[in-house]
């Protein structure tokens, strides 16, 4: 008998890395649709509990991301908690990846990892020396490579669908966009947007990113100004928690559509955006391109063109959600959550049906 709701995650493993002594946290939010899947984040936090919070939030987001994208994967995430104020040396980073590989291997396939903030495709090679449950090694090591261009492509397609919703045409020529965070994904996205003729303002905490803005003929401002810039669409591509209750009343955009995970500082901010007439495309709908591409290539053995077409279908998924929200008279956030919930319910029923058949 099930007794109500409590802790929403299936399982969380917290180990002290044998080599580094660093906390290695693997949060498995759901395996209802398949193995919990999500990248390894190597990042600084005030303490391991802050890292745990991040892992919990990020892994839940991965569950909805995979469900809405129609993937046979659940939601997970690994966080390796670095102490604040010191970057790891190359040797320390390698040791951290070996520690992650050991933890992932011990989970026996219930969780698959990949890159995330602070890690890249080369780190996946190190992880792969300890476990096979890893996506996105470079092609020469048998993987599908850096997922960032595909995450960017999916966001780009979502931006076109958003433009169609707002202005009746997906054409981005002359549309003003503020891209906040020029990291792995942001730098690919701004190129796509510049090619499409968008008028860009860019920002990053790292001032050297100005060079890319100069190259693309885009403006460059500090992140605070970029968040409140007068634009058509705000495109958050940095770390999560950008959209706060304090920021929403100051926004001067029609929509927020970006690559960052966990954009809402609290769930209530979703309602606040709605009240202020700002269209927010749920992050987990928009930023699935990386995991979609990796799963298509590495689990399903699909060719590049087929996998790219799957990434591009994120635009159609968002358009379908706009239609569902109209048809059902619910917010876009609700429509997306309902789609994820229905996929999870169907997966859960299939799983329990299978168990019942085996038991009979
Ligand atoms: N960092 C990616 C994301 O947030 C996760 C990912 C995992 C990408 C596995 C590819 C493969 O979606």
Boltz pocket constraint, residues with backbone or C-beta under 6 A from the ligand:
constraints:
  - pocket:
      binder: B
      contacts: [[A, 37], [A, 38], [A, 39], [A, 112], [A, 113], [A, 114], [A, 115], [A, 116], [A, 117], [A, 135], [A, 136], [A, 147], [A, 261], [A, 287], [A, 288], [A, 290], [A, 291], [A, 292], [A, 294]]
      max_distance: 6.0
